[in-house]
Every structure is written in structure tokens, then in C-alpha cells.
Amino acid sequence: MEDPKTVVKTEQRKSLLVLFVMSIVSIVIGAILLFGPSAGPSAPGNGAGWVMIIGGVIAMGIYFYARKTGRP
């Protein structure tokens, strides 16, 4: 059986890595929706693009906060 302290340390880092990667993916997809070829004044993708970008920025903020306050 694995040592619980080792598992907790590695799982926390994996979770933070997944959070960071998904925030980047969310920002990129949101930018594609916002500035894509069909982007016009009333394109329905504009709202979705902004929501994805804002969600990605919030997730990235949580990532940096967790890295700053997390245990080594």
C-alpha cells in the first residue's frame, strides 16, 4: 500500500496541473468563439466566448492562489 502522505502530495499537484491546462483550453476556445470567422455584431458565440474566457481567467486565478498557499 502506498504512503498516504506521498499520495496526497502527488494528487494535489496533478489536480492543479489539470486546473491550469483546462483554464488555458477554456481561454483559447473562448477566444476562438469570440474572434472567429462568424463573429459579427449579433453572433450568438460572442456571449459564450466571453463566458469561457472569464471562466478560464477565474480558474487560472484559483490555480495561482492554490500554488501560492499550498503545501510544498
Helices and strands as residue ranges (DSSP letters): H 4-35, H 45-69
